[in-house]
Amino acid sequence: MKFRTLLIILLLFLSGCNLRVLDPQSDTAGIQTNLIYFSFAIMVLVLLTVFALLAVFLNKYRDDGSQEGIPKQTKRNKKLEIAWTVIPILLIAILAVPTTVVTMNQSPNSEAIHSPEDASPDEVFVDVQAKRYKWTFHYENGKTSSDLYLPEGASVVMTLKSEDVIHSFWVPSLGGKVDVLPNKENVYELENVKQGEYKGKCAEFCGTNHAKMRFTTYVVPEDEYREWLES
């Protein structure tokens, strides 16, 4: 009965979560999601292997009462020692390569991010300003908004800066969290955003009204975006 009550309470809390994680709606989020799934698959493989070996050892070496005294001790086994040293190193190397590539390409201020001077036509530049407890988005033509508006299919280059304390910009469907710092600009890119409405928030505790520091990202068709931008 207690377990059922706790489960109901947990479900009530989860029902208030309207941020969807691992629901990629951009190329950036898609790459990050695939990396998470890849890492999870390796962890599951290791877990299943350990459980399988444990089951084998429990069955093979269990005490069935037929053996008297202390079993003969095995001091060393070179093959096993090499195996359980080499295999983890290989697994770490397999995981490290894609993780390093994604991190280098998608980290804030990455060299892969274009500046306005060498931007392509499908790139949009937005200045993001964080302040307790609101977000302000500044567009290239001088327009500002409290919610983020983007054209479908665009690559969005955002320059993020805080006016007071450390915040964190996070739209789970479009990309990972990015620190928004008071004394430093972080430049972050979201590639090929898909049409839809996506919830965003500050993911760094910044004060008493931190929970209210939310916004909505509207990704709309190009012509609709241009119309909104010029209105």
C-alpha positions as CSV (number, residue, x, y, z in Angstrom):
1,M,0.0,0.0,0.0
2,K,2.8,2.4,0.9
3,F,4.6,1.6,-2.4
4,R,1.4,2.3,-4.4
5,T,1.0,5.7,-2.6
6,L,4.6,6.7,-3.3
7,L,4.1,5.7,-7.0
8,I,1.0,7.8,-7.3
9,I,2.8,10.8,-5.7
10,L,5.7,10.4,-8.0
11,L,3.4,10.2,-11.1
12,L,1.7,13.4,-9.9
13,F,5.1,15.2,-9.7
14,L,6.1,13.9,-13.2
15,S,2.8,15.0,-14.7
16,G,4.0,18.6,-14.2
17,C,7.1,18.1,-16.3
18,N,6.4,19.5,-19.7
19,L,10.0,19.5,-20.9
20,R,10.7,16.5,-23.2
21,V,14.2,15.1,-23.1
22,L,15.6,12.8,-25.8
23,D,13.0,14.1,-28.3
24,P,15.4,15.7,-30.8
25,Q,13.9,18.3,-33.1
26,S,17.2,19.6,-34.5
27,D,20.4,18.1,-36.0
28,T,22.3,19.2,-32.9
29,A,19.9,17.5,-30.5
30,G,19.8,14.4,-32.7
31,I,23.5,13.9,-32.6
32,Q,23.5,14.4,-28.8
33,T,20.6,11.9,-28.4
34,N,22.4,9.3,-30.6
35,L,25.5,9.7,-28.4
36,I,23.5,9.1,-25.3
37,Y,21.8,6.0,-26.8
38,F,25.2,4.7,-27.9
39,S,26.7,5.2,-24.4
40,F,23.6,3.6,-22.9
41,A,24.0,0.6,-25.2
42,I,27.6,0.0,-24.1
43,M,26.6,0.3,-20.5
44,V,23.8,-2.3,-21.0
45,L,26.2,-4.6,-22.8
46,V,28.7,-4.4,-19.9
47,L,25.9,-4.9,-17.3
48,L,24.5,-8.0,-19.1
49,T,28.0,-9.5,-19.5
50,V,28.6,-9.1,-15.8
51,F,25.3,-10.6,-14.8
52,A,25.8,-13.5,-17.2
53,L,29.3,-14.2,-15.8
54,L,27.9,-13.9,-12.3
55,A,25.2,-16.5,-13.1
56,V,27.8,-18.9,-14.6
57,F,30.1,-18.6,-11.6
58,L,27.4,-19.0,-9.1
59,N,26.2,-22.1,-10.8
60,K,29.7,-23.6,-11.5
61,Y,31.3,-22.9,-8.1
62,R,28.4,-23.1,-5.7
63,D,28.9,-25.2,-2.6
64,D,26.8,-28.4,-3.1
65,G,28.1,-30.1,0.0
66,S,30.2,-32.6,-1.9
67,Q,33.6,-30.9,-1.4
68,E,35.4,-31.0,2.0
69,G,37.8,-28.5,3.3
70,I,39.0,-25.3,1.6
71,P,38.9,-25.3,-2.3
72,K,42.2,-25.1,-4.1
73,Q,43.2,-21.5,-4.6
74,T,44.1,-20.1,-8.1
75,K,46.8,-17.5,-7.8
76,R,46.9,-16.2,-11.3
77,N,45.5,-16.5,-14.8
78,K,47.3,-14.4,-17.4
79,K,44.6,-14.7,-20.1
80,L,41.8,-13.5,-17.8
81,E,44.0,-10.7,-16.4
82,I,44.8,-9.5,-19.9
83,A,41.1,-9.8,-21.0
84,W,39.7,-7.7,-18.1
85,T,42.4,-5.1,-18.6
86,V,42.2,-4.8,-22.4
87,I,38.4,-5.0,-22.8
88,P,37.6,-2.0,-20.6
89,I,40.3,0.1,-22.3
90,L,38.8,-0.8,-25.7
91,L,35.3,0.1,-24.5
92,I,36.5,3.4,-23.2
93,A,38.3,4.2,-26.5
94,I,35.2,3.3,-28.5
95,L,33.1,5.6,-26.4
96,A,35.8,8.4,-26.2
97,V,36.1,8.9,-30.0
98,P,32.5,9.9,-30.8
99,T,32.2,11.8,-27.5
100,T,35.3,13.9,-28.2
101,V,34.1,14.6,-31.8
102,V,30.7,15.7,-30.7
103,T,32.1,17.8,-27.8
104,M,34.6,19.6,-30.0
105,N,32.0,20.4,-32.7
106,Q,29.1,21.3,-30.4
107,S,30.7,23.0,-27.4
108,P,30.0,26.7,-26.9
109,N,32.6,28.9,-28.7
110,S,33.6,26.0,-31.0
111,E,35.7,26.9,-34.0
112,A,33.0,25.2,-36.1
113,I,30.6,28.0,-35.3
114,H,30.4,30.7,-38.0
115,S,30.6,34.4,-37.3
116,P,28.1,36.9,-38.9
117,E,30.8,37.9,-41.4
118,D,31.1,34.5,-43.0
119,A,27.6,33.3,-42.4
120,S,25.5,31.4,-44.9
121,P,22.0,32.5,-46.0
122,D,20.3,29.9,-43.8
123,E,22.0,31.0,-40.6
124,V,20.2,33.2,-38.0
125,F,21.9,35.2,-35.3
126,V,20.2,35.9,-32.0
127,D,21.6,37.6,-28.9
128,V,20.2,36.0,-25.7
129,Q,20.2,38.0,-22.5
130,A,19.4,36.4,-19.2
131,K,18.4,38.4,-16.1
132,R,16.6,37.3,-12.9
133,Y,14.0,36.2,-13.7
134,K,13.4,36.5,-17.5
135,W,14.9,36.0,-20.9
136,T,15.3,38.6,-23.6
137,F,16.0,37.7,-27.2
138,H,17.5,40.3,-29.6
139,Y,17.3,39.8,-33.4
140,E,19.5,41.1,-36.2
141,N,17.1,43.9,-37.1
142,G,16.9,45.2,-33.5
143,K,13.6,43.5,-32.5
144,T,13.3,41.9,-29.1
145,S,11.0,39.3,-27.6
146,S,10.5,37.3,-24.3
147,D,10.0,34.1,-26.3
148,L,12.4,32.8,-28.9
149,Y,11.2,32.8,-32.6
150,L,13.2,30.9,-35.3
151,P,12.7,30.0,-38.9
152,E,12.3,26.3,-39.8
153,G,15.4,24.6,-41.1
154,A,17.8,27.4,-40.0
155,S,21.1,27.0,-38.2
156,V,20.8,29.4,-35.2
157,V,23.9,31.0,-33.7
158,M,23.1,32.4,-30.3
159,T,25.3,34.7,-28.2
160,L,24.4,34.3,-24.6
161,K,25.2,36.6,-21.7
162,S,23.9,37.2,-18.2
163,E,23.2,40.6,-16.6
164,D,23.6,39.3,-13.0
165,V,24.3,35.7,-11.9
166,I,25.0,32.5,-13.7
167,H,22.1,31.1,-15.6
168,S,21.7,28.1,-18.0
169,F,20.0,28.1,-21.4
170,W,18.1,24.9,-22.1
171,V,15.6,23.8,-24.7
172,P,15.8,20.0,-24.4
173,S,14.3,19.3,-27.8
174,L,16.8,21.5,-29.6
175,G,20.1,21.0,-27.7
176,G,21.9,20.6,-24.5
177,K,22.3,23.0,-21.6
178,V,24.6,26.0,-22.1
179,D,25.9,28.2,-19.3
180,V,25.0,31.9,-19.5
181,L,27.7,33.9,-17.6
182,P,27.8,37.4,-16.3
183,N,31.3,38.2,-17.4
184,K,31.7,36.2,-20.6
185,E,29.8,35.6,-23.8
186,N,29.1,32.0,-24.8
187,V,28.3,31.4,-28.5
188,Y,26.2,28.3,-29.2
189,E,24.8,26.9,-32.4
190,L,21.6,24.8,-33.1
191,E,21.6,23.2,-36.5
192,N,18.5,22.6,-38.7
193,V,15.7,23.3,-36.2
194,K,12.4,21.6,-37.0
195,Q,9.0,23.3,-36.9
196,G,7.1,23.2,-33.6
197,E,6.8,24.7,-30.1
198,Y,9.4,23.8,-27.6
199,K,9.6,24.7,-23.9
200,G,12.8,26.2,-22.5
201,K,14.0,27.2,-19.1
202,C,16.9,28.3,-16.9
203,A,18.6,25.1,-15.8
204,E,20.9,26.8,-13.2
205,F,19.4,27.7,-9.8
206,C,19.5,31.5,-9.8
207,G,17.3,32.7,-7.0
208,T,13.8,32.5,-5.4
209,N,11.9,32.7,-8.7
210,H,14.2,30.4,-10.6
211,A,11.3,28.1,-11.5
212,K,9.5,30.9,-13.3
213,M,12.4,31.6,-15.6
214,R,10.9,29.8,-18.6
215,F,10.2,30.6,-22.2
216,T,8.8,29.0,-25.4
217,T,10.7,28.5,-28.6
218,Y,8.5,28.9,-31.7
219,V,10.0,27.4,-34.9
220,V,7.8,28.5,-37.8
221,P,8.1,28.5,-41.6
222,E,10.5,31.0,-43.2
223,D,7.9,33.4,-44.6
224,E,6.0,33.4,-41.3
225,Y,9.2,34.2,-39.4
226,R,10.1,37.0,-41.7
227,E,6.6,38.5,-41.4
228,W,6.8,38.3,-37.6
229,L,10.3,39.8,-37.6
230,E,9.3,42.8,-39.7
231,S,6.0,43.4,-37.9
